[in-house]
Amino acid sequence: MKYFFATVVVILLNNCTNGQDMDMRSKKIKIDENALSSVEKVVKSEEEWRRLLTPEQYYILRQKGTERPFSGKFYKHKEKGIYVCAACGNELFSSNQKFDSGCGWPSFFDEIAKGRIKYQIDTSHGMIRTEIMCARCEGHLGHVFDDGPAPTGLRYCVNSLAIDFKKASQETKKQEEE
Ligand SMILES: [Zn+2]
């Protein structure tokens, strides 16, 4: 009997350490189910997406690819404005939520409004991560991690190829400064 308990303890300990190493699933996200369920979906066939997107965008957004770190056009981008989904134009992040994470991909600490991003567990590549997708067209954006700055503690790690940028007009800039 003693031997049996010892075995159980060893198994539990093993599971714990593995769990800590592999489980990169975010635990800080507060999902707003109501906001998500009221999103008007954009549904297109893979053929249509292929026609609309560049091959590089298609690889990221529809095939859940990842661009090389430090290669994206928005990694060091610092203009004021709004980042939208490159596939459907859904407004996803504000430049006010962007921060320099040093990870090689554009990083944000929050979505621009609740219900803009859909979250899903991703178990590929031997890790457990939280995948982020555009809630409107389900285009793959990247992943979200728990090591971001205040106030959310989140780091939305986004492929530059999955987003576009809308520059803030002079008027919006003025309003922000006031
Ligand atoms: Zn989209």
Backbone and ligand atoms as CSV (ligand in chain L), in Angstrom:
chain,resi,resn,atom,element,x,y,z
A,1,MET,N,N,0.837,-1.219,0.000
A,1,MET,CA,C,0.000,0.000,0.000
A,1,MET,C,C,0.865,1.260,0.000
A,2,LYS,N,N,1.884,1.279,0.844
A,2,LYS,CA,C,2.800,2.430,0.918
A,2,LYS,C,C,3.386,2.704,-0.470
A,3,TYR,N,N,3.801,1.612,-1.105
A,3,TYR,CA,C,4.419,1.708,-2.424
A,3,TYR,C,C,3.436,2.329,-3.421
A,4,PHE,N,N,2.185,1.918,-3.286
A,4,PHE,CA,C,1.148,2.435,-4.195
A,4,PHE,C,C,1.031,3.959,-4.068
A,5,PHE,N,N,0.983,4.444,-2.810
A,5,PHE,CA,C,0.841,5.897,-2.597
A,5,PHE,C,C,2.057,6.655,-3.119
A,6,ALA,N,N,3.231,6.062,-2.883
A,6,ALA,CA,C,4.461,6.711,-3.359
A,6,ALA,C,C,4.392,6.877,-4.873
A,7,THR,N,N,3.914,5.844,-5.555
A,7,THR,CA,C,3.824,5.920,-7.025
A,7,THR,C,C,2.873,7.034,-7.438
A,8,VAL,N,N,1.743,7.107,-6.746
A,8,VAL,CA,C,0.753,8.138,-7.091
A,8,VAL,C,C,1.361,9.529,-6.937
A,9,VAL,N,N,2.094,9.730,-5.834
A,9,VAL,CA,C,2.708,11.040,-5.585
A,9,VAL,C,C,3.695,11.395,-6.697
A,10,VAL,N,N,4.496,10.421,-7.083
A,10,VAL,CA,C,5.487,10.664,-8.142
A,10,VAL,C,C,4.782,11.067,-9.438
A,11,ILE,N,N,3.718,10.348,-9.771
A,11,ILE,CA,C,2.985,10.665,-11.002
A,11,ILE,C,C,2.424,12.088,-10.941
A,12,LEU,N,N,1.835,12.430,-9.778
A,12,LEU,CA,C,1.253,13.766,-9.629
A,12,LEU,C,C,2.321,14.846,-9.779
A,13,LEU,N,N,3.486,14.632,-9.156
A,13,LEU,CA,C,4.565,15.617,-9.228
A,13,LEU,C,C,5.017,15.798,-10.671
A,14,ASN,N,N,5.153,14.679,-11.377
A,14,ASN,CA,C,5.566,14.748,-12.781
A,14,ASN,C,C,4.583,15.574,-13.591
A,15,ASN,N,N,3.311,15.306,-13.348
A,15,ASN,CA,C,2.288,16.040,-14.093
A,15,ASN,C,C,2.378,17.531,-13.825
A,16,CYS,N,N,2.644,17.878,-12.550
A,16,CYS,CA,C,2.700,19.288,-12.188
A,16,CYS,C,C,3.829,19.998,-12.924
A,17,THR,N,N,5.022,19.405,-12.872
A,17,THR,CA,C,6.150,20.098,-13.511
A,17,THR,C,C,5.923,20.205,-15.010
A,18,ASN,N,N,5.464,19.124,-15.624
A,18,ASN,CA,C,5.194,19.196,-17.066
A,18,ASN,C,C,4.169,20.284,-17.337
A,19,GLY,N,N,3.139,20.289,-16.476
A,19,GLY,CA,C,2.076,21.261,-16.657
A,19,GLY,C,C,2.618,22.678,-16.643
A,20,GLN,N,N,3.505,22.964,-15.707
A,20,GLN,CA,C,4.044,24.324,-15.606
A,20,GLN,C,C,4.859,24.697,-16.840
A,21,ASP,N,N,5.624,23.750,-17.328
A,21,ASP,CA,C,6.456,24.053,-18.499
A,21,ASP,C,C,5.620,24.260,-19.749
A,22,MET,N,N,4.611,23.414,-19.909
A,22,MET,CA,C,3.912,23.376,-21.185
A,22,MET,C,C,2.669,24.261,-21.233
A,23,ASP,N,N,2.086,24.514,-20.077
A,23,ASP,CA,C,0.797,25.194,-20.093
A,23,ASP,C,C,0.986,26.702,-20.174
A,24,MET,N,N,0.968,27.233,-21.381
A,24,MET,CA,C,1.135,28.671,-21.566
A,24,MET,C,C,-0.208,29.321,-21.862
A,25,ARG,N,N,-1.260,28.598,-21.519
A,25,ARG,CA,C,-2.602,29.118,-21.739
A,25,ARG,C,C,-2.814,30.345,-20.841
A,26,SER,N,N,-3.359,31.395,-21.392
A,26,SER,CA,C,-3.544,32.600,-20.583
A,26,SER,C,C,-4.659,32.408,-19.567
A,27,LYS,N,N,-4.407,32.860,-18.359
A,27,LYS,CA,C,-5.425,32.747,-17.305
A,27,LYS,C,C,-5.970,34.121,-16.919
A,28,LYS,N,N,-5.514,35.166,-17.598
A,28,LYS,CA,C,-5.922,36.517,-17.210
A,28,LYS,C,C,-7.016,37.101,-18.108
A,29,ILE,N,N,-7.340,36.395,-19.182
A,29,ILE,CA,C,-8.327,36.957,-20.116
A,29,ILE,C,C,-9.713,36.923,-19.492
A,30,LYS,N,N,-10.428,38.034,-19.662
A,30,LYS,CA,C,-11.825,38.044,-19.228
A,30,LYS,C,C,-12.679,38.069,-20.495
A,31,ILE,N,N,-13.246,36.925,-20.817
A,31,ILE,CA,C,-14.013,36.829,-22.056
A,31,ILE,C,C,-15.440,37.313,-21.833
A,32,ASP,N,N,-15.878,38.194,-22.724
A,32,ASP,CA,C,-17.244,38.713,-22.657
A,32,ASP,C,C,-18.088,37.951,-23.674
A,33,GLU,N,N,-18.759,36.904,-23.192
A,33,GLU,CA,C,-19.519,36.018,-24.095
A,33,GLU,C,C,-20.631,36.776,-24.828
A,34,ASN,N,N,-21.254,37.736,-24.135
A,34,ASN,CA,C,-22.344,38.495,-24.766
A,34,ASN,C,C,-21.838,39.296,-25.948
A,35,ALA,N,N,-20.717,40.011,-25.729
A,35,ALA,CA,C,-20.146,40.825,-26.803
A,35,ALA,C,C,-19.748,39.920,-27.968
A,36,LEU,N,N,-19.180,38.758,-27.647
A,36,LEU,CA,C,-18.720,37.847,-28.703
A,36,LEU,C,C,-19.882,37.281,-29.508
A,37,SER,N,N,-20.961,36.942,-28.824
A,37,SER,CA,C,-22.061,36.297,-29.542
A,37,SER,C,C,-22.840,37.296,-30.402
A,38,SER,N,N,-22.665,38.605,-30.129
A,38,SER,CA,C,-23.403,39.584,-30.936
A,38,SER,C,C,-22.607,40.059,-32.159
A,39,VAL,N,N,-21.421,39.504,-32.360
A,39,VAL,CA,C,-20.586,39.917,-33.499
A,39,VAL,C,C,-21.197,39.422,-34.809
A,40,GLU,N,N,-21.253,40.338,-35.797
A,40,GLU,CA,C,-21.734,39.939,-37.115
A,40,GLU,C,C,-20.598,39.257,-37.861
A,41,LYS,N,N,-20.772,37.999,-38.186
A,41,LYS,CA,C,-19.679,37.200,-38.760
A,41,LYS,C,C,-19.466,37.486,-40.246
A,42,VAL,N,N,-18.225,37.385,-40.665
A,42,VAL,CA,C,-17.895,37.425,-42.094
A,42,VAL,C,C,-17.476,36.009,-42.473
A,43,VAL,N,N,-18.286,35.377,-43.324
A,43,VAL,CA,C,-17.979,33.990,-43.703
A,43,VAL,C,C,-17.693,33.926,-45.196
A,44,LYS,N,N,-16.518,33.409,-45.550
A,44,LYS,CA,C,-16.153,33.260,-46.962
A,44,LYS,C,C,-15.529,31.892,-47.160
A,45,SER,N,N,-15.579,31.409,-48.391
A,45,SER,CA,C,-14.943,30.115,-48.681
A,45,SER,C,C,-13.433,30.328,-48.729
A,46,GLU,N,N,-12.688,29.252,-48.582
A,46,GLU,CA,C,-11.225,29.359,-48.634
A,46,GLU,C,C,-10.786,29.915,-49.989
A,47,GLU,N,N,-11.536,29.572,-51.045
A,47,GLU,CA,C,-11.236,30.092,-52.388
A,47,GLU,C,C,-11.314,31.619,-52.406
A,48,GLU,N,N,-12.386,32.139,-51.790
A,48,GLU,CA,C,-12.572,33.595,-51.752
A,48,GLU,C,C,-11.444,34.265,-50.960
A,49,TRP,N,N,-11.107,33.663,-49.812
A,49,TRP,CA,C,-10.021,34.247,-49.006
A,49,TRP,C,C,-8.726,34.241,-49.800
A,50,ARG,N,N,-8.486,33.191,-50.523
A,50,ARG,CA,C,-7.266,33.080,-51.313
A,50,ARG,C,C,-7.183,34.205,-52.345
A,51,ARG,N,N,-8.351,34.549,-52.904
A,51,ARG,CA,C,-8.396,35.626,-53.901
A,51,ARG,C,C,-8.183,36.993,-53.254
A,52,LEU,N,N,-8.749,37.179,-52.057
A,52,LEU,CA,C,-8.720,38.477,-51.385
A,52,LEU,C,C,-7.380,38.799,-50.725
A,53,LEU,N,N,-6.701,37.766,-50.250
A,53,LEU,CA,C,-5.481,38.000,-49.471
A,53,LEU,C,C,-4.238,37.707,-50.304
A,54,THR,N,N,-3.114,38.289,-49.906
A,54,THR,CA,C,-1.851,37.923,-50.542
A,54,THR,C,C,-1.483,36.520,-50.041
A,55,PRO,N,N,-0.613,35.788,-50.738
A,55,PRO,CA,C,-0.236,34.445,-50.270
A,55,PRO,C,C,0.319,34.466,-48.844
A,56,GLU,N,N,1.069,35.531,-48.504
A,56,GLU,CA,C,1.645,35.639,-47.152
A,56,GLU,C,C,0.539,35.845,-46.110
A,57,GLN,N,N,-0.416,36.725,-46.444
A,57,GLN,CA,C,-1.537,36.965,-45.516
A,57,GLN,C,C,-2.378,35.698,-45.360
A,58,TYR,N,N,-2.592,35.002,-46.468
A,58,TYR,CA,C,-3.396,33.780,-46.434
A,58,TYR,C,C,-2.749,32.735,-45.521
A,59,TYR,N,N,-1.446,32.633,-45.621
A,59,TYR,CA,C,-0.698,31.670,-44.805
A,59,TYR,C,C,-0.887,31.962,-43.309
A,60,ILE,N,N,-0.833,33.232,-42.925
A,60,ILE,CA,C,-1.002,33.586,-41.503
A,60,ILE,C,C,-2.471,33.472,-41.086
A,61,LEU,N,N,-3.331,34.184,-41.798
A,61,LEU,CA,C,-4.723,34.346,-41.361
A,61,LEU,C,C,-5.554,33.069,-41.503
A,62,ARG,N,N,-5.353,32.341,-42.571
A,62,ARG,CA,C,-6.213,31.183,-42.814
A,62,ARG,C,C,-5.523,29.856,-42.482
A,63,GLN,N,N,-4.208,29.819,-42.501
A,63,GLN,CA,C,-3.514,28.563,-42.215
A,63,GLN,C,C,-2.766,28.629,-40.889
A,64,LYS,N,N,-3.029,29.643,-40.100
A,64,LYS,CA,C,-2.458,29.812,-38.758
A,64,LYS,C,C,-0.936,29.804,-38.762
A,65,GLY,N,N,-0.366,30.456,-39.753
A,65,GLY,CA,C,1.093,30.548,-39.831
A,65,GLY,C,C,1.634,31.634,-38.916
A,66,THR,N,N,2.956,31.721,-38.830
A,66,THR,CA,C,3.615,32.750,-38.030
A,66,THR,C,C,4.720,33.382,-38.863
A,67,GLU,N,N,4.752,34.714,-38.878
A,67,GLU,CA,C,5.830,35.387,-39.616
A,67,GLU,C,C,7.110,35.348,-38.782
A,68,ARG,N,N,8.249,35.519,-39.437
A,68,ARG,CA,C,9.521,35.511,-38.714
A,68,ARG,C,C,9.561,36.690,-37.748
A,69,PRO,N,N,10.108,36.498,-36.524
A,69,PRO,CA,C,10.184,37.613,-35.579
A,69,PRO,C,C,11.018,38.751,-36.160
A,70,PHE,N,N,10.727,39.964,-35.774
A,70,PHE,CA,C,11.430,41.184,-36.186
A,70,PHE,C,C,11.308,41.471,-37.685
A,71,SER,N,N,10.430,40.731,-38.387
A,71,SER,CA,C,10.321,40.919,-39.835
A,71,SER,C,C,9.110,41.773,-40.207
A,72,GLY,N,N,8.146,41.911,-39.310
A,72,GLY,CA,C,6.868,42.528,-39.674
A,72,GLY,C,C,6.926,44.049,-39.733
A,73,LYS,N,N,6.063,44.634,-40.575
A,73,LYS,CA,C,6.113,46.088,-40.773
A,73,LYS,C,C,5.555,46.867,-39.582
A,74,PHE,N,N,4.793,46.215,-38.698
A,74,PHE,CA,C,4.227,46.944,-37.563
A,74,PHE,C,C,4.973,46.710,-36.257
A,75,TYR,N,N,6.047,45.946,-36.303
A,75,TYR,CA,C,6.760,45.638,-35.061
A,75,TYR,C,C,7.220,46.915,-34.362
A,76,LYS,N,N,7.831,47.825,-35.124
A,76,LYS,CA,C,8.346,49.061,-34.502
A,76,LYS,C,C,7.496,50.279,-34.853
A,77,HIS,N,N,6.321,50.026,-35.354
A,77,HIS,CA,C,5.428,51.075,-35.811
A,77,HIS,C,C,4.903,51.873,-34.616
A,78,LYS,N,N,4.980,53.238,-34.686
A,78,LYS,CA,C,4.611,54.025,-33.493
A,78,LYS,C,C,3.571,55.098,-33.765
A,79,GLU,N,N,2.970,55.103,-34.961
A,79,GLU,CA,C,1.987,56.148,-35.269
A,79,GLU,C,C,0.707,55.961,-34.452
A,80,LYS,N,N,-0.054,57.046,-34.313
A,80,LYS,CA,C,-1.329,56.996,-33.591
A,80,LYS,C,C,-2.431,56.540,-34.542
A,81,GLY,N,N,-3.215,55.592,-34.104
A,81,GLY,CA,C,-4.308,55.132,-34.948
A,81,GLY,C,C,-4.848,53.790,-34.480
A,82,ILE,N,N,-5.500,53.112,-35.414
A,82,ILE,CA,C,-6.175,51.864,-35.062
A,82,ILE,C,C,-5.680,50.733,-35.960
A,83,TYR,N,N,-5.428,49.596,-35.356
A,83,TYR,CA,C,-5.028,48.399,-36.103
A,83,TYR,C,C,-6.274,47.558,-36.375
A,84,VAL,N,N,-6.460,47.219,-37.642
A,84,VAL,CA,C,-7.653,46.456,-38.030
A,84,VAL,C,C,-7.246,45.103,-38.604
A,85,CYS,N,N,-8.198,44.193,-38.657
A,85,CYS,CA,C,-7.961,42.866,-39.245
A,85,CYS,C,C,-7.667,43.055,-40.746
A,86,ALA,N,N,-6.593,42.448,-41.223
A,86,ALA,CA,C,-6.207,42.604,-42.629
A,86,ALA,C,C,-7.200,41.900,-43.560
A,87,ALA,N,N,-7.979,40.981,-43.019
A,87,ALA,CA,C,-8.908,40.228,-43.860
A,87,ALA,C,C,-10.280,40.889,-43.962
A,88,CYS,N,N,-10.810,41.409,-42.840
A,88,CYS,CA,C,-12.194,41.914,-42.865
A,88,CYS,C,C,-12.337,43.349,-42.370
A,89,GLY,N,N,-11.260,43.976,-41.908
A,89,GLY,CA,C,-11.326,45.376,-41.486
A,89,GLY,C,C,-11.846,45.597,-40.073
A,90,ASN,N,N,-12.118,44.546,-39.333
A,90,ASN,CA,C,-12.593,44.660,-37.952
A,90,ASN,C,C,-11.551,45.408,-37.107
A,91,GLU,N,N,-11.992,46.424,-36.363
A,91,GLU,CA,C,-11.057,47.179,-35.526
A,91,GLU,C,C,-10.651,46.341,-34.320
A,92,LEU,N,N,-9.335,46.105,-34.163
A,92,LEU,CA,C,-8.871,45.159,-33.147
A,92,LEU,C,C,-8.097,45.807,-31.998
A,93,PHE,N,N,-7.137,46.676,-32.344
A,93,PHE,CA,C,-6.275,47.258,-31.311
A,93,PHE,C,C,-6.078,48.748,-31.569
A,94,SER,N,N,-5.836,49.494,-30.497
A,94,SER,CA,C,-5.509,50.915,-30.623
A,94,SER,C,C,-4.001,51.080,-30.421
A,95,SER,N,N,-3.436,52.123,-31.052
A,95,SER,CA,C,-2.005,52.387,-30.844
A,95,SER,C,C,-1.729,52.696,-29.369
A,96,ASN,N,N,-2.763,53.137,-28.633
A,96,ASN,CA,C,-2.596,53.401,-27.192
A,96,ASN,C,C,-2.376,52.122,-26.397
A,97,GLN,N,N,-2.701,50.988,-26.994
A,97,GLN,CA,C,-2.556,49.699,-26.288
A,97,GLN,C,C,-1.312,48.952,-26.742
A,98,LYS,N,N,-0.538,49.575,-27.625
A,98,LYS,CA,C,0.658,48.919,-28.160
A,98,LYS,C,C,1.830,49.173,-27.212
A,99,PHE,N,N,2.671,48.203,-27.031
A,99,PHE,CA,C,3.866,48.415,-26.207
A,99,PHE,C,C,5.032,47.632,-26.801
A,100,ASP,N,N,6.225,48.026,-26.399
A,100,ASP,CA,C,7.425,47.397,-26.931
A,100,ASP,C,C,7.793,46.190,-26.072
A,101,SER,N,N,7.457,44.998,-26.572
A,101,SER,CA,C,7.667,43.798,-25.763
A,101,SER,C,C,9.040,43.182,-26.002
A,102,GLY,N,N,9.684,43.574,-27.099
A,102,GLY,CA,C,10.984,43.005,-27.434
A,102,GLY,C,C,10.905,41.597,-27.993
A,103,CYS,N,N,9.691,41.089,-28.225
A,103,CYS,CA,C,9.545,39.686,-28.638
A,103,CYS,C,C,9.638,39.516,-30.161
A,104,GLY,N,N,9.601,40.611,-30.906
A,104,GLY,CA,C,9.749,40.486,-32.364
A,104,GLY,C,C,8.461,40.595,-33.141
A,105,TRP,N,N,7.335,40.694,-32.429
A,105,TRP,CA,C,6.041,40.861,-33.083
A,105,TRP,C,C,5.322,42.063,-32.449
A,106,PRO,N,N,4.458,42.738,-33.198
A,106,PRO,CA,C,3.674,43.817,-32.589
A,106,PRO,C,C,2.928,43.281,-31.365
A,107,SER,N,N,2.987,44.032,-30.256
A,107,SER,CA,C,2.368,43.556,-29.016
A,107,SER,C,C,1.428,44.598,-28.437
A,108,PHE,N,N,0.321,44.113,-27.929
A,108,PHE,CA,C,-0.709,44.990,-27.349
A,108,PHE,C,C,-1.108,44.405,-25.997
A,109,PHE,N,N,-1.580,45.287,-25.083
A,109,PHE,CA,C,-1.986,44.746,-23.776
A,109,PHE,C,C,-3.490,44.531,-23.674
A,110,ASP,N,N,-4.253,44.925,-24.716
A,110,ASP,CA,C,-5.698,44.678,-24.669
A,110,ASP,C,C,-6.274,44.810,-26.069
A,111,GLU,N,N,-7.487,44.283,-26.261
A,111,GLU,CA,C,-8.205,44.498,-27.512
A,111,GLU,C,C,-8.908,45.854,-27.399
A,112,ILE,N,N,-9.258,46.470,-28.527
A,112,ILE,CA,C,-9.787,47.843,-28.514
A,112,ILE,C,C,-11.157,47.902,-27.833
A,113,ALA,N,N,-11.939,46.815,-27.937
A,113,ALA,CA,C,-13.236,46.720,-27.265
A,113,ALA,C,C,-13.551,45.247,-27.069
A,114,LYS,N,N,-14.385,44.948,-26.116
A,114,LYS,CA,C,-14.764,43.555,-25.866
A,114,LYS,C,C,-15.456,42.977,-27.098
A,115,GLY,N,N,-15.216,41.713,-27.370
A,115,GLY,CA,C,-15.907,41.051,-28.474
A,115,GLY,C,C,-15.197,41.194,-29.816
A,116,ARG,N,N,-14.014,41.812,-29.837
A,116,ARG,CA,C,-13.301,41.948,-31.105
A,116,ARG,C,C,-12.448,40.714,-31.397
A,117,ILE,N,N,-12.065,40.021,-30.327
A,117,ILE,CA,C,-11.144,38.897,-30.484
A,117,ILE,C,C,-11.721,37.618,-29.897
A,118,LYS,N,N,-11.515,36.540,-30.649
A,118,LYS,CA,C,-11.986,35.229,-30.210
A,118,LYS,C,C,-10.768,34.446,-29.700
A,119,TYR,N,N,-10.947,33.734,-28.593
A,119,TYR,CA,C,-9.850,33.015,-27.962
A,119,TYR,C,C,-10.072,31.512,-28.088
A,120,GLN,N,N,-8.990,30.791,-28.299
A,120,GLN,CA,C,-9.122,29.344,-28.468
A,120,GLN,C,C,-7.820,28.676,-28.014
A,121,ILE,N,N,-7.954,27.540,-27.334
A,121,ILE,CA,C,-6.754,26.828,-26.880
A,121,ILE,C,C,-6.051,26.207,-28.095
A,122,ASP,N,N,-4.750,26.367,-28.137
A,122,ASP,CA,C,-3.942,25.846,-29.244
A,122,ASP,C,C,-2.893,24.898,-28.656
A,123,THR,N,N,-2.968,23.620,-29.035
A,123,THR,CA,C,-2.043,22.634,-28.461
A,123,THR,C,C,-0.956,22.228,-29.464
A,124,SER,N,N,-0.772,23.013,-30.526
A,124,SER,CA,C,0.243,22.645,-31.524
A,124,SER,C,C,1.653,22.910,-30.994
A,125,HIS,N,N,2.650,22.301,-31.628
A,125,HIS,CA,C,4.076,22.469,-31.315
A,125,HIS,C,C,4.415,22.110,-29.864
A,126,GLY,N,N,3.677,21.152,-29.278
A,126,GLY,CA,C,4.002,20.656,-27.944
A,126,GLY,C,C,3.776,21.670,-26.832
A,127,MET,N,N,2.977,22.707,-27.090
A,127,MET,CA,C,2.704,23.715,-26.069
A,127,MET,C,C,1.197,23.884,-25.928
A,128,ILE,N,N,0.784,24.422,-24.789
A,128,ILE,CA,C,-0.621,24.807,-24.670
A,128,ILE,C,C,-0.650,26.321,-24.637
A,129,ARG,N,N,-1.149,26.907,-25.715
A,129,ARG,CA,C,-1.179,28.371,-25.803
A,129,ARG,C,C,-2.605,28.838,-26.062
A,130,THR,N,N,-2.831,30.140,-25.929
A,130,THR,CA,C,-4.134,30.707,-26.247
A,130,THR,C,C,-4.024,31.422,-27.587
A,131,GLU,N,N,-4.686,30.859,-28.576
A,131,GLU,CA,C,-4.683,31.465,-29.902
A,131,GLU,C,C,-5.654,32.646,-29.926
A,132,ILE,N,N,-5.307,33.716,-30.638
A,132,ILE,CA,C,-6.249,34.820,-30.822
A,132,ILE,C,C,-6.647,34.924,-32.290
A,133,MET,N,N,-7.944,35.124,-32.495
A,133,MET,CA,C,-8.492,35.222,-33.845
A,133,MET,C,C,-9.402,36.439,-33.925
A,134,CYS,N,N,-9.578,36.975,-35.129
A,134,CYS,CA,C,-10.549,38.034,-35.339
A,134,CYS,C,C,-11.932,37.430,-35.098
A,135,ALA,N,N,-12.726,38.070,-34.227
A,135,ALA,CA,C,-14.031,37.497,-33.887
A,135,ALA,C,C,-14.999,37.558,-35.064
A,136,ARG,N,N,-14.727,38.434,-36.032
A,136,ARG,CA,C,-15.655,38.584,-37.146
A,136,ARG,C,C,-15.401,37.552,-38.261
A,137,CYS,N,N,-14.141,37.366,-38.646
A,137,CYS,CA,C,-13.866,36.457,-39.776
A,137,CYS,C,C,-13.083,35.213,-39.349
A,138,GLU,N,N,-12.718,35.121,-38.076
A,138,GLU,CA,C,-11.951,34.002,-37.529
A,138,GLU,C,C,-10.570,33.872,-38.162
A,139,GLY,N,N,-10.037,34.977,-38.647
A,139,GLY,CA,C,-8.657,34.975,-39.143
A,139,GLY,C,C,-7.691,34.841,-37.975
A,140,HIS,N,N,-6.666,34.029,-38.151
A,140,HIS,CA,C,-5.662,33.841,-37.092
A,140,HIS,C,C,-4.803,35.097,-36.967
A,141,LEU,N,N,-4.647,35.601,-35.727
A,141,LEU,CA,C,-3.849,36.806,-35.502
A,141,LEU,C,C,-2.514,36.491,-34.851
A,142,GLY,N,N,-2.534,35.570,-33.893
A,142,GLY,CA,C,-1.331,35.237,-33.126
A,142,GLY,C,C,-1.730,34.535,-31.844
A,143,HIS,N,N,-1.052,34.897,-30.737
A,143,HIS,CA,C,-1.363,34.289,-29.441
A,143,HIS,C,C,-1.368,35.357,-28.357
A,144,VAL,N,N,-1.982,35.031,-27.226
A,144,VAL,CA,C,-1.952,35.957,-26.086
A,144,VAL,C,C,-1.297,35.252,-24.897
A,145,PHE,N,N,-0.420,35.995,-24.207
A,145,PHE,CA,C,0.333,35.437,-23.080
A,145,PHE,C,C,0.116,36.293,-21.832
A,146,ASP,N,N,0.448,35.694,-20.680
A,146,ASP,CA,C,0.187,36.336,-19.387
A,146,ASP,C,C,1.329,37.217,-18.883
A,147,ASP,N,N,2.255,37.607,-19.752
A,147,ASP,CA,C,3.419,38.362,-19.259
A,147,ASP,C,C,3.433,39.801,-19.763
A,148,GLY,N,N,2.256,40.371,-19.969
A,148,GLY,CA,C,2.178,41.753,-20.447
A,148,GLY,C,C,2.148,42.768,-19.317
A,149,PRO,N,N,2.131,44.048,-19.663
A,149,PRO,CA,C,2.138,45.109,-18.644
A,149,PRO,C,C,0.736,45.392,-18.084
A,150,ALA,N,N,0.675,46.223,-17.049
A,150,ALA,CA,C,-0.607,46.697,-16.495
A,150,ALA,C,C,-1.325,47.511,-17.570
A,151,PRO,N,N,-2.618,47.628,-17.556
A,151,PRO,CA,C,-3.520,47.152,-16.495
A,151,PRO,C,C,-3.991,45.702,-16.660
A,152,THR,N,N,-3.775,45.067,-17.801
A,152,THR,CA,C,-4.341,43.731,-18.009
A,152,THR,C,C,-3.359,42.616,-17.657
A,153,GLY,N,N,-2.063,42.886,-17.765
A,153,GLY,CA,C,-1.070,41.831,-17.583
A,153,GLY,C,C,-0.988,40.892,-18.768
A,154,LEU,N,N,-1.628,41.301,-19.872
A,154,LEU,CA,C,-1.661,40.444,-21.056
A,154,LEU,C,C,-0.727,40.961,-22.147
A,155,ARG,N,N,-0.231,40.035,-22.964
A,155,ARG,CA,C,0.563,40.399,-24.138
A,155,ARG,C,C,-0.061,39.727,-25.354
A,156,TYR,N,N,-0.762,40.519,-26.153
A,156,TYR,CA,C,-1.324,40.022,-27.403
A,156,TYR,C,C,-0.211,40.106,-28.436
A,157,CYS,N,N,0.283,38.964,-28.848
A,157,CYS,CA,C,1.419,38.880,-29.753
A,157,CYS,C,C,0.853,38.622,-31.156
A,158,VAL,N,N,0.979,39.630,-32.043
A,158,VAL,CA,C,0.209,39.633,-33.286
A,158,VAL,C,C,1.137,39.650,-34.508
A,159,ASN,N,N,0.799,38.898,-35.532
A,159,ASN,CA,C,1.547,38.940,-36.782
A,159,ASN,C,C,1.218,40.239,-37.527
A,160,SER,N,N,2.252,40.968,-37.977
A,160,SER,CA,C,2.029,42.193,-38.755
A,160,SER,C,C,1.196,41.906,-39.996
A,161,LEU,N,N,1.393,40.732,-40.579
A,161,LEU,CA,C,0.680,40.389,-41.812
A,161,LEU,C,C,-0.818,40.195,-41.594
A,162,ALA,N,N,-1.224,39.998,-40.351
A,162,ALA,CA,C,-2.641,39.764,-40.065
A,162,ALA,C,C,-3.400,41.068,-39.834
A,163,ILE,N,N,-2.652,42.191,-39.742
A,163,ILE,CA,C,-3.327,43.464,-39.441
A,163,ILE,C,C,-2.974,44.559,-40.456
A,164,ASP,N,N,-3.830,45.568,-40.475
A,164,ASP,CA,C,-3.611,46.780,-41.255
A,164,ASP,C,C,-3.702,47.945,-40.296
A,165,PHE,N,N,-3.316,49.131,-40.779
A,165,PHE,CA,C,-3.302,50.281,-39.881
A,165,PHE,C,C,-4.120,51.427,-40.446
A,166,LYS,N,N,-4.958,52.011,-39.593
A,166,LYS,CA,C,-5.713,53.206,-39.988
A,166,LYS,C,C,-5.197,54.361,-39.149
A,167,LYS,N,N,-4.565,55.313,-39.803
A,167,LYS,CA,C,-3.983,56.464,-39.114
A,167,LYS,C,C,-5.081,57.323,-38.484
A,168,ALA,N,N,-4.820,57.826,-37.270
A,168,ALA,CA,C,-5.799,58.706,-36.627
A,168,ALA,C,C,-5.859,60.022,-37.382
A,169,SER,N,N,-7.038,60.572,-37.558
A,169,SER,CA,C,-7.175,61.863,-38.230
A,169,SER,C,C,-6.691,62.954,-37.272
A,170,GLN,N,N,-6.434,64.159,-37.814
A,170,GLN,CA,C,-5.964,65.270,-36.973
A,170,GLN,C,C,-6.945,65.521,-35.834
A,171,GLU,N,N,-8.236,65.395,-36.168
A,171,GLU,CA,C,-9.276,65.675,-35.185
A,171,GLU,C,C,-9.212,64.717,-33.992
A,172,THR,N,N,-9.058,63.408,-34.289
A,172,THR,CA,C,-8.994,62.419,-33.206
A,172,THR,C,C,-7.774,62.671,-32.334
A,173,LYS,N,N,-6.661,63.023,-32.989
A,173,LYS,CA,C,-5.433,63.285,-32.247
A,173,LYS,C,C,-5.659,64.412,-31.249
A,174,LYS,N,N,-6.332,65.487,-31.730
A,174,LYS,CA,C,-6.595,66.645,-30.883
A,174,LYS,C,C,-7.447,66.228,-29.673
A,175,GLN,N,N,-8.482,65.442,-29.959
A,175,GLN,CA,C,-9.390,65.017,-28.883
A,175,GLN,C,C,-8.614,64.230,-27.826
A,176,GLU,N,N,-7.690,63.394,-28.292
A,176,GLU,CA,C,-6.919,62.576,-27.355
A,176,GLU,C,C,-6.022,63.428,-26.477
A,177,GLU,N,N,-5.507,64.520,-27.074
A,177,GLU,CA,C,-4.583,65.365,-26.317
A,177,GLU,C,C,-5.311,66.208,-25.271
A,178,GLU,N,N,-6.583,66.511,-25.547
A,178,GLU,CA,C,-7.332,67.379,-24.638
A,178,GLU,C,C,-7.666,66.681,-23.320
L,1,ZN,ZN,ZN,-11.292,39.676,-39.505
